[in-house]
Amino acid sequence: MNVINPLSFFMCANFKPITAIQVKQLGLPAIPFTYQPEVFPSFAMPLLFNAQKSLEWRLVNFGLIPKWAEDKEAGKHTYNARNETLIEKRSFTEALSKCQFGVIPVTEFYESKYVNGKPQRWGVRRKDGQAFYIAALYEIARLKNGEVIRSATMISMDAHFHPMMSEFHEPRTDKRSVVVIPHHRLDAWLNLKQPDISSFIEGFPVEEFECFYCPKQRNDINSPQLSIFDE
């Protein structure tokens, strides 16, 4: 079982991917592979991208593995990428320069909210039940052992002034949020041909989303994130 460092919860490290019903609701191509109903760093997840002017799915590693990486371990530290420093970070600069943009469609994602100094597990989802798109950067790398691996990272943004996301994460720490691509801007994002993504960096509309308390389930042995949360 993967072991997740509690420090990783300063940004999104756990989510539920899009469901088959949601795929149909959004008129997306059917997903031709299976995947876990809940995803953590280093898990396989579905990525949607534009290939030859049509939408395609790929099963990718949650955590971008750059071409210079010797093994998959690098992906444990690259599942979130700050939009402010993408061009500066060795792990992301090549994928950014090649405009390898995709989205990770999710049902809901999880963050920690500190109540009376103790972390609680909270979720964020759309009020209408539809899946939504988290901006992603993807890479295809060949490891030293010859294995070809596809991987991706979520792009994050400052959330100090976001009405919902500013409430998460430990007090006095950096406040971050995933970048949500609105449904009507999906094509524009996937077809972006230059690395300036500033026009997409905006907080998601709070009126369309809701957050909810979702305490850990003791019988959920496959959820490493839950170990840091109190009842």
N, C-alpha and C positions, 0 to 999 in steps of 0.2 A: 504494500500500500504506500502511495506517495505521502511523504511527510512535508507539510507546508509550514514555513517559518511564520510566526505570528506577525512579524514586521511586514509581511507581504499584504496585510489587510488594509494598508493605507490606501490601496486602490483596488479595483475590481479583480478578484482572483477566483470567483466562483459564480456560475450562472447555469440556467437551464436553457438549452438550445431550442430553436424553433421546432414545433411539432408538425406532424403530417397534415393535421387539420389546418393549421396556420399557413402552411405552404400553399394549400388549395385556396384559402381565403385571399391570399395576396397574389394569386395567379402566377406563382413561380413554377419552374420546372420541378418535377418530382425528384426527390433526393435518392440516388441510386445505391446508397450504402447505409449501414446501420451505425449508430453511435450511442454513447451513454446518455441517459436522461438528465444527468447533471455533470458539469465539467469543471475540472480544476486544472491548474498548471501542469503541463506535460501530458494531459489527456488529449485524445483525438477529438476534433470538433468539425462541424461543417462550415465551410467558407464559401461565400457566393462572390463570383467575380465575372468580369466580361472577357470572354475568349472568342476571338473571331467574330466580334459584333453580336454575340449571343450570350445569354446568362448560362453559367455552368457552375456546378458544385464540385468541391474537392474536399476530401477528408484530410485535415491538416493538424499539426501539433499546436497546442495552445502554448505559445511561447516561441518567438521567432528565433530560428537557428541560422545565423549568418554563414556565408560560404567559407569563412576562415575557421569556423569552429571545428574542433577535433571530434566532438561527439555531441550527443543530445543534451548534455548537462547545461549548456549555455541557455537553453530554452527555459530553464527554471527561473531565470533572472530577467527575462525579456518578454513577459506576457503583457505588460503595459509599457507604452512609449509616450513620453511627454511630447506634445506637438511643438512646444517651444524649442526643444533641443534635438529634434529628429535629424537635422542636417549635420549636427555636431557629433552624434554618437556613431562610433564605428559599427555597431551592430545593425544600425538602420539606414545608414547613409546611402548604400548601394541600392537597396530596395526603393528608397524614396526617389533617388535620381532617375530610376527606371519607371517611376510612377506605377508601382505594383500595388494598386489600391483594390481593396475588396471590402466586404462587410461580413460581420458575424451576426446573423439573425438570431435573436434571443427572445425567450418568453418572459424571463425576469432575471435580474442579477442581484447579488447580495453584497451588503456592506455592513460594517460594524457601527453601531450607535452606542455611545457611552452614556449610561444612565446611572447617576449616583456613583460615578467613577468606575463602573464595570461595563464591559462590552456586551452588547446584545446583538443578535443576528436579525437584520432587517432586510426586506426585499423591496425591489423597485420594479414596477410593471406598468403597462398601459391600462387605462381604465376600461377601454373597449375590448380588452382581451386579445388584441392583435399582437403579432410579433413585431419587433422593431429592430432597426439595423445599427449596429455599433461599427464605427469606422475602423478599418483594419489595414495593416500593411503586411504583405506576404512575401515569402522568399522560397526559392527552390535551391537546395544545396546538396552537394555530393560529399559525404563524409569520407574520412580516410579509409574506412573499410569497404568503400564502394557503394554504400547504401545511399539512395537518393531519397531525400526527405523534404516534404512540403510543410511549411510552418507559417504562423502568423502572430501578430501582436495587436492588441487593442490600442487605439490612440486615445490619449487622455488630455484633459484641459484643466485649467484653474477653475475652482468651484467656490472660492471664498464668498462670492456674492450670489451664488445660486440659492434660491429659496429652499430647495429640498436637499441638494447634495452638500451644502455647507453644514448640515446638521450631523453628517457622518464623520467617522474617523476620530481618533483620540483628540481630546482638547489640546490646543496649542500646537497641533501638528499641521502639516500641509493639507489643504482641502482640495481634492481632485474629483473629477467626474469623467466617465467615458464620454466620447463624442458620439452623439446620436445623429445619424443621417436621416433627415425626414423622408418619408415615403416618396414624395414628389420630387426629391432631388437625387434619388438613387442613381438614375442614368448619368446625371451630371458628374457624380462622384466616381462611378466606375469607369467613366470615359475621360477622366481628367488626364491631360497630357503634359502637365507641368507640375513641379513639386511644391508650388505655393498653394497650401491648403487653407489659408487664412479665412477665406469666405465661408468655410464649413465649420469653423470653430465658434460655436455658439451653444449656450446651454439649452437643453431640451425644454419644451414648454410644460411648465408644472401643471397647468390645467388639464393636460392630456394624460398625466401619469399619477400614480399613487404609490406611497410607501407603506409597508405593513410589517408588523412584528412577526417573525417566524422562528420561534425558539428551536433549539436543537432537538432532534429525536434520538433517544438513546439506542434505538434499534437500527439506526442508520450507520452501519459500520464502514460504509464506503465514502464517507464525507469527512476528509481530514480537516477541513476548515473549521468544523464545529467544535474542535477540541479547545479552542481558546475562549469560547463563549460561556457565560454563566447561564443559569436557569432563567 
